[in-house]
C-alpha cells in the first residue's frame, strides 16, 4: 500500500486506482497521461510483461470513456535489452492504442537513448497519422536539430527542460542557459509546427510564454505537469480554457519515483516533511 505522503505523487499501485484518480481529474477539466512505473530492464521478460500491461491499460481507458492516454519509457519496454525488442514492444502498444483511440507518448530518457527513441517515434507517428508523441529536452544541445527533424511529422512533441545529468559537452548545465534554450525552442515550435505542441513545464514563465505564443501564431498547444506538483495551477489553467494534461504515474515500483520527486525541488521536500509531521 502506498503511504499517504507518496500518494500525492503516485496514483496507486493498480490500473483501477490510477483510473479512479483520472476520473477526479476529468471532473476538474484536466486530462491524464498514465505511466506504469518501471525502467531499465535488462531482460526481455519484464519488458514484455510491462508492454502487455500497457496494452491492457489502453483497453481499460477505452472502456472507461475517460480523457486519458499512456506514456511509456523506452528502457522499460526493451531498449536496454536491444533496439529490436524496444521497437517491437512500442509498435505493439501503439497498434493497440490506435485500435482503441488512445494516444501514446514515448518518454525521453538519457542522451544515449535519443536516436533510438526518435527513430521509433518517426516511424510510428507516420504510420498512425499523429496518434503518437515524443519528448525532447531543452538542455541537450542537439535539440535544435531534432526539432527541425520533427517539425513536419504528424504527431505531438513535448518540450521539457531535462532532468538527466548529461555530459557538459552534450548539454547546457547552467539553469539560465537551459531556460533560454527552452524559450527559443518553444517559439520555434509555435512558429513551425502545425499544432501538436506540448509544454512540459511547471515554470509559470514558460506557461505564460506559451499562452502569448499561441495568441501570436494560433498554434494549438497543451500544458503538461506532474501529479503532485502545482496541482492548483493545473486546475486554474484548465478552468481558464487551457488544455491541461497531468502526468500520472502508478504501479508497485512507486518508492524510487516518489523519492526522486521529493528530492527534486525544495518545496516538494518541505511538503513531504509537513506530511510526516502532520502539519
JOQUIGI-V132062 format. One record per pair of residues at least 12 apart in sequence whose C-alpha atoms are under 8 Angstrom apart, sorted by the first residue. I is the first residue (numbers start at 0). J is the second residue. If there is no record, write none. Layout:
# JOQUIGI-V132062
i->[I/I]
j->[J/J]
This chain:
# JOQUIGI-V132062
i->[0/1/4/4/4/5/5/7/7/8/8/8/8/8/8/8/8/9/9/9/9/9/9/10/10/10/11/11/11/12/12/12/12/13/13/13/14/14/14/17/17/17/17/18/21/21/21/22/25/25/27/27/27/28/28/28/28/29/29/29/29/29/29/29/30/30/30/30/30/30/31/31/31/31/31/31/31/32/32/32/32/32/32/32/32/33/33/33/33/33/33/33/33/34/34/34/34/34/34/34/35/35/35/35/35/35/36/36/36/36/36/36/36/37/37/37/38/38/38/38/38/39/39/39/39/40/40/40/40/40/40/41/41/41/42/42/42/43/43/43/45/46/46/46/47/47/47/49/49/50/50/50/50/50/51/53/53/54/54/54/54/57/57/57/57/57/58/58/60/61/61/61/67/67/68/68/68/68/69/69/69/69/70/70/70/70/71/71/71/71/72/72/72/72/73/73/73/73/73/73/73/73/74/76/76/78/82/86/89/90/93/93/97/97/101/102/102/102/103/103/103/104/104/104/104/105/105/105/105/105/106/106/107/107/107/107/108/109/109/110/110/117/120/120/121/121/124/124/124/125/125/125/128/128/129/129/129/129/130/131/131/132/132/132/132/133/133/133/133/134/134/134/134/135/135/135/135/136/136/136/136/137/137/137/137/137/137/137/137/137/138/138/138/138/138/138/138/138/139/139/139/139/140/140/140/141/143/146/146/150/150/150/150/151/151/153/154/155/155/155/155/156/156/156/157/157/157/157/158/158/158/158/158/158/158/159/159/159/159/160/160/160/160/160/182/182/185/185/186/189/189/189/189/189/190/190/192/193/193/194/194/194/195/195/195/196/196/196/196/197/197/197/197/198/198/198/198/199/199/199/200/200/200/201/201/201/206/220/221/221/221/221/222/222/222/222/223/223/223/223/224/224/224/224/225/225/225/226/226/226/226/228/233]
j->[12/253/271/274/275/254/257/226/227/225/226/227/228/247/248/257/260/226/247/248/249/253/257/247/248/249/249/250/251/249/250/251/253/249/250/251/56/249/250/33/247/248/249/60/65/66/67/65/65/66/234/237/238/234/237/238/243/233/234/237/242/243/244/245/66/67/242/243/244/245/66/67/68/244/245/246/247/67/68/69/70/244/245/246/247/67/68/69/70/246/247/248/249/69/70/71/246/247/248/249/49/53/71/248/249/250/248/249/250/251/252/253/256/72/75/252/72/73/74/75/76/74/75/78/79/74/75/76/77/79/80/77/79/80/77/79/80/77/80/84/76/75/76/77/76/77/88/75/76/76/88/89/91/92/92/69/92/91/92/95/96/69/95/96/99/101/96/99/101/99/100/101/101/102/101/102/103/104/101/102/103/104/103/104/105/106/103/104/105/106/105/106/107/108/85/89/105/106/107/108/112/116/108/88/89/112/115/119/119/123/123/131/127/130/130/130/131/132/130/131/132/131/132/133/134/120/131/132/133/134/133/134/133/134/135/136/163/163/165/139/165/133/132/133/149/152/152/153/154/152/153/154/153/154/152/153/154/155/154/154/155/154/155/156/157/154/155/156/157/156/157/158/159/156/157/158/159/158/159/160/161/158/159/160/161/177/178/180/181/184/160/161/170/171/172/177/180/181/161/169/170/171/169/170/171/169/184/184/188/188/191/192/193/192/193/195/195/194/195/196/197/195/196/197/196/197/198/199/181/185/196/197/198/199/200/181/198/199/200/177/178/181/199/200/205/208/198/209/212/212/213/216/217/218/216/218/218/218/219/218/219/220/219/220/221/218/219/220/221/220/221/222/223/220/221/222/223/222/223/224/222/223/224/224/228/229/222/242/241/242/243/244/241/242/243/244/243/244/245/246/243/244/245/246/245/246/247/245/246/247/248/267/245]
